[in-house]
Amino acid sequence: MKCDLPMSPMSASDPLTFCVDWIDCVFSSADTVWVGFSGGVDSHVLLHVLYESLDDNQRQKLAAVHVHHGLSEHADEWLMHCQSVSQDLGVRFVAHRVQLQTQASIEEAARNARYEAFQQTLDVNDVLLLAHHRGDQVETVLFRLLRGTGGKGLSGMPMERALGKSRLIRPFIDVSKDDILRYAELQKLSWVQDESNLDTRFTRNFLRHQVLPRLEEHFPHLEQRIVSSSQRIATDYAMLEVLSEQQLRSWCDQWNGLMLSFLKDKNQEERLFWLKHFLQTKHISLPYPQLENIERMMMGERDKQPEFILPDARIRRHHDVMYVLPADEPVILAPLLEGNWLRRAFDQIRITGLSKSRFCKLQARPQGGELLMGNGQHRKLKKWLNDLSVPNWWRDHLPYIFISEATGDKLVAIGSLWRHPAYAELNIEWQMDARLPFPNNDVA
């Protein structure tokens, strides 16, 4: 987000009235504001309340996205219902039909497919709003508690978080289900009923229909108390993350690799703590069994170079330093359009100052060759990379920028690390994701 969001999206006097400042902030900074629209009462109320809060210009940015899981015989009807509601409001509507991965539980597979569809829909400056409410938060905290989660899990669902390169916001996270139902009935809204939500074989449904009602009989205000506890845990954990990140920064090398020598004198629990927080700074959260495997690999014999494979990253040890690498291949032969960001798996790059007659693109790392430095001296590319201590496997991931000349393609820059003196008019912005082991050097 390009603006600082107010603390709460909803008015203190009316839980189902958006704060004007919050609306203005979100819609002024986003290209499109998507509502995850299942057709249920929660998401229908979110879409309706939001639509009624917007002016005509803001409504042009509003869109609804529906995910068709194919699990129910009524799924086609739900999709058509969502499409009809969106059309009646004049809101752009997008639907995704997904195939579930059968190796996971149905709940987990549906959730994974849903969020993958959301990420496919959203662009860099888009925002996704989901209708999770206070009751959902309570279920989440209890569910994670039963699974033996740690402090981060007991913090519950955050109101706002990253979703790929976009943002996800839950404006109803402090709103009760009763308030949502009252609004829906008052506005005479129609919604679909997912029969699977009544199936108590699913853990969340069991908690919702069997456990929580019994607890509420004995513990008045249970919902608010659990939410308050999770908020306090979230505050404490956020401070812990800040402090641990400050310490980790001093333990990282110039490429943001974790120097394992600082962990040698720690006991196993301490090592697991620091490894967990190091990976979380790179947006990787792992269960403790996997962390223990990584800890054993990283603390093993120094002459080995172990590698731990994750779905979207690889963890490697090199010269007693632990690095997190991208899992996918670097972008090759990608054009760089004037003023437009080129997004890659772990970074993004933009150039300005390019004359209309010139054409820039990323290409593979040159084999051999020399770089002309600002002092007029030439340096071999390999020697220059060695002097920067760039690990071998990272060298292909650097953005090598070429310009098409009459004599052929010419290397004119390597990210913001080096730029050819003859192309000083080029302004290169190279932004690294927090996971990237790249230094933020000025142009050499």
Secondary structure as the mmCIF struct_conf table of DSSP 4:
data_model
#
loop_
_struct_conf.conf_type_id
_struct_conf.id
_struct_conf.beg_label_comp_id
_struct_conf.beg_label_asym_id
_struct_conf.beg_label_seq_id
_struct_conf.end_label_comp_id
_struct_conf.end_label_asym_id
_struct_conf.end_label_seq_id
BEND BEND1 CYS A 3 CYS A 3
BEND BEND2 MET A 7 MET A 7
BEND BEND3 PRO A 9 PRO A 9
STRN STRN1 MET A 10 MET A 10
BEND BEND4 ALA A 12 SER A 13
TURN_TY1_P TURN_TY1_P1 PRO A 15 LEU A 16
BEND BEND5 THR A 17 THR A 17
STRN STRN2 PHE A 18 PHE A 18
HELX_RH_AL_P HELX_RH_AL_P1 VAL A 20 SER A 29
BEND BEND6 ASP A 31 ASP A 31
STRN STRN3 VAL A 33 GLY A 36
BEND BEND7 GLY A 39 GLY A 40
HELX_RH_AL_P HELX_RH_AL_P2 VAL A 41 SER A 53
HELX_RH_AL_P HELX_RH_AL_P3 ASP A 56 ARG A 59
TURN_TY1_P TURN_TY1_P2 GLN A 60 LYS A 61
STRN STRN4 LEU A 62 HIS A 68
BEND BEND8 SER A 72 SER A 72
TURN_TY1_P TURN_TY1_P3 GLU A 73 HIS A 74
HELX_RH_AL_P HELX_RH_AL_P4 ALA A 75 LEU A 89
TURN_TY1_P TURN_TY1_P4 GLY A 90 GLY A 90
STRN STRN5 ARG A 92 ARG A 97
TURN_TY1_P TURN_TY1_P5 THR A 102 GLN A 103
BEND BEND9 ALA A 104 ALA A 104
HELX_RH_AL_P HELX_RH_AL_P5 ILE A 106 THR A 121
TURN_TY1_P TURN_TY1_P6 VAL A 124 ASN A 125
STRN STRN6 VAL A 127 LEU A 129
HELX_RH_AL_P HELX_RH_AL_P6 ARG A 134 LEU A 146
TURN_TY1_P TURN_TY1_P7 ARG A 147 GLY A 148
HELX_RH_AL_P HELX_RH_AL_P7 GLY A 151 LEU A 154
TURN_TY1_P TURN_TY1_P8 SER A 155 SER A 155
BEND BEND10 MET A 157 MET A 157
BEND BEND11 MET A 159 MET A 159
STRN STRN7 GLU A 160 LEU A 163
TURN_TY1_P TURN_TY1_P9 GLY A 164 LYS A 165
STRN STRN8 SER A 166 ILE A 169
TURN_TY1_P TURN_TY1_P10 PRO A 171 ASP A 174
BEND BEND12 VAL A 175 VAL A 175
HELX_RH_AL_P HELX_RH_AL_P8 LYS A 177 LEU A 186
TURN_TY1_P TURN_TY1_P11 GLN A 187 LYS A 188
HELX_RH_3T_P HELX_RH_3T_P1 GLU A 195 LEU A 198
TURN_TY1_P TURN_TY1_P12 THR A 200 ARG A 201
BEND BEND13 PHE A 202 PHE A 202
HELX_RH_AL_P HELX_RH_AL_P9 THR A 203 PHE A 206
HELX_RH_PI_P HELX_RH_PI_P1 LEU A 207 VAL A 211
HELX_RH_AL_P HELX_RH_AL_P10 LEU A 212 HIS A 218
BEND BEND14 PHE A 219 PHE A 219
TURN_TY1_P TURN_TY1_P13 PRO A 220 HIS A 221
HELX_RH_AL_P HELX_RH_AL_P11 LEU A 222 SER A 250
TURN_TY1_P TURN_TY1_P14 TRP A 251 TRP A 251
STRN STRN9 CYS A 252 CYS A 252
TURN_TY1_P TURN_TY1_P15 GLN A 254 TRP A 255
BEND BEND15 ASN A 256 ASN A 256
STRN STRN10 LEU A 258 MET A 259
HELX_RH_3T_P HELX_RH_3T_P2 LEU A 260 LEU A 263
TURN_TY1_P TURN_TY1_P16 LYS A 264 ASP A 265
BEND BEND16 LYS A 266 LYS A 266
HELX_RH_AL_P HELX_RH_AL_P12 GLN A 268 GLN A 280
TURN_TY1_P TURN_TY1_P17 THR A 281 HIS A 283
HELX_RH_AL_P HELX_RH_AL_P13 TYR A 288 MET A 298
TURN_TY1_P TURN_TY1_P18 MET A 299 MET A 299
BEND BEND17 GLY A 300 GLY A 300
TURN_TY1_P TURN_TY1_P19 ARG A 302 ASP A 303
STRN STRN11 GLU A 307 ILE A 309
BEND BEND18 PRO A 311 ASP A 312
STRN STRN12 ALA A 313 HIS A 318
TURN_TY1_P TURN_TY1_P20 HIS A 319 ASP A 320
STRN STRN13 VAL A 321 PRO A 326
BEND BEND19 ALA A 327 ASP A 328
HELX_LH_PP_P HELX_LH_PP_P1 GLU A 329 VAL A 331
BEND BEND20 LEU A 333 LEU A 333
STRN STRN14 ALA A 334 LEU A 336
TURN_TY1_P TURN_TY1_P21 GLU A 338 GLY A 339
STRN STRN15 LEU A 342 ARG A 343
BEND BEND21 ALA A 345 PHE A 346
STRN STRN16 ASP A 347 THR A 352
TURN_TY1_P TURN_TY1_P22 LYS A 356 SER A 357
STRN STRN17 CYS A 360 GLN A 363
HELX_LH_PP_P HELX_LH_PP_P2 ALA A 364 PRO A 366
BEND BEND22 GLN A 367 GLY A 368
STRN STRN18 GLU A 370 LEU A 372
TURN_TY1_P TURN_TY1_P23 GLY A 374 ASN A 375
BEND BEND23 GLY A 376 GLY A 376
STRN STRN19 HIS A 378 LYS A 380
HELX_RH_AL_P HELX_RH_AL_P14 LEU A 381 ASP A 387
TURN_TY1_P TURN_TY1_P24 LEU A 388 SER A 389
HELX_RH_3T_P HELX_RH_3T_P3 ASN A 392 HIS A 397
BEND BEND24 LEU A 398 LEU A 398
STRN STRN20 TYR A 400 GLU A 405
TURN_TY1_P TURN_TY1_P25 ALA A 406 THR A 407
STRN STRN21 GLY A 408 ILE A 414
TURN_TY1_P TURN_TY1_P26 GLY A 415 LEU A 417
STRN STRN22 TRP A 418 ARG A 419
HELX_RH_3T_P HELX_RH_3T_P4 PRO A 421 TYR A 423
TURN_TY1_P TURN_TY1_P27 ALA A 424 GLU A 425
STRN STRN23 ASN A 427 MET A 432
TURN_TY1_P TURN_TY1_P28 ALA A 434 ARG A 435
HELX_LH_PP_P HELX_LH_PP_P3 ASN A 441 VAL A 443
#
